[in-house]
């Protein structure tokens, strides 16, 4: 009677064994309903007859069975297991998965490269040419730029 057992997918963490059993009894007599360890095992529903299990499986595969606001899916018990679906999209390229450390390191590199622009090609003039000033010839109160002091400024 192993062929009358269906593994259920897509069940909510808060769904109870009794609510799953009642939902599946619409397809025929359920002789067993096992939830297992949540997040590890797939719940299993066993029907008295294979015909009832087949009807339930067809409804599960077509998205017609709902429990606690989620659409349930299913497969025959013992069928090839698929990897659990993850809510975070993944790709083979790890560049899209950044940690906070990666973000801080990137921010540090960007600050260093911005400072290198200012130091490497004439200091304040390069910053003014890059458009990093306030747009009025001043970088703030008391700070001279090439636009506000055409002759340069003296080091004090």
N, C-alpha and C positions, 0 to 999 in steps of 0.2 A: 504493500500500500504506500510505498515511498513515492510513487508517481503522482499521488494526489496531494503532495505537499508543495506549497508555493512560498518562495522567499519574497518578502515585501520590501520595496525600496521607497524612499521619499517620505518616510513617516517622521512626524515631529517628535522632538524629545519629550514633550509633555503628554503625548498620546498614551492612553492606557491600553492594557491588554484587552480589557472588556470592550472598550469602544472599537478597537480593531476587530474583535470577534463579531460584534454586532453588525459592523459594516460589511463584513464578509459573509455573514449568514443570509444576506439577500440573494446569494447565489446557490445556497444549499446548506445542508447540515455540516457544521464545523465540529470536528471531533477533537481538535487540539489547536491551541494558539499560544505560541511561545515568543516572548519579546527578546529574551537574552540580555546580554550586557549592552546597554545603550552606547551607541557610537562605535561599538566593536562588532557585534553580531547583527545580522539581518533578522528581523522578525520572520517567523515561519507559521503559516496557517495550513492545517491539514483538514481536508474535506473527506467526508464519508465515501463519496464516489468520485471517480476520475472525471465523469461528465460535469459534475458541479465545479470541480477544480478548473477544468477547461473553460467553462463559462466565466469564472472569476478571472482567470488569466487573460482571456480575450478583453474583458472590460478594463483590466489594469493596463494592458498594452495600448488601449485606445484612449486612455486618460479619462475614463468615466467614473472612477472611484475617488471620492474625496473624503478626507478625514482631518478634522481640526484645521480646515482652511488650506490644506495642501493636497495636491493631486498625487495619488499613490501609483506606483509602478510595481511590476513583479516579473518573476521568472521561475521556472521550475526549480525546485530545490536540487542542488547538485550541479546545476548548469554552470558553465564557465563564469567565474566572478569577474566583474569589471571593477576598475579602480573607483573608489568613491569620488563623487563629484565635489569639487572644491569651488567655493564661491569667489575666490580670487583668481582672475585669469592668469594663466602661466604660459610662458613661452620657453623655447630652448635657449633664448638669449637672456642671460641674467642681468643685462644692463637695465632692464625695466624694473628690477626688484632692488630698490635702494633702501639701505638702513639709515637711521639718523646719523650714524658715523660717516657714511658715504656722503650724505648731504653736507655735513659740516666740513669735511675735507674738500669737497667741491667749492664751497663758499670761500674757504681759505685760499685755494688756488686762484679763484677769480679775483680776490682782493690783492693777492701778490701780483697778478698780471696787470691789474689796473695801476698799481704802484709803479711797476716797471715801465709802463707807458709814460708816466709822469717823470720818471728819473732818466730814462734812456734817451729822450730826444728833446732836451731843452727845458725840462721841468715845467714851469707854469705855462709856458707858451704851448707845449704839447697838450696840456689839459684844456686850455682855451680853444685850440684848434679842434680837439676831439669833441667839443660841444658839451663838456662836463661842467662848465660854469653856469651861473644863474641866467645867462643870456643878456645881462645888462652891463657886462664888463667887470663885474665884481663877483667874487666867490663868497661874499658875506661881509659883515661889517669889519672894516680895518684890514682887509686882505686885498692886496693889489694884484692885478693880473696884467698880462701883456697889453690888453686892450685899454686899461685905465692908466697905465704908466708906460707910454711908448718907449721911453729911454731905458727901460729896465728899472730895477730898484736896487738900492745900495744895501749891502749887508751891514747890519748894525753891530 
